[in-house]
């Protein structure tokens, strides 16, 4: 059986910032769900909104060690692009501040996604 050590941060600790103490305490047990959210002047919406123009797509590039084929034994380091669509936006309330959390459905390039002119395109469903 694996044991995990949990570091306790006292609520009156002067060695830790107020924000870190609230994060350690944890969010409220209820959350707010949103169909859209504005961060740094950019509006994001969940895919279900279905407007003519909306920002519900996300891209993420990850450095990964992989093989070019299943039979290849050589490992290669490369940047892999992942593309996703926002499915849910939750707002976690930490009493003194809130943190938005986005839930995505991910698809990586090569699995029904191709890139054309710098834009990811879904080629199969």
Helices and strands as residue ranges (DSSP letters): H 18-25, E 32-34, E 36-39, E 42-45, G 47-49, E 57-66, E 76-93, E 98-108, E 113-116, E 119-122
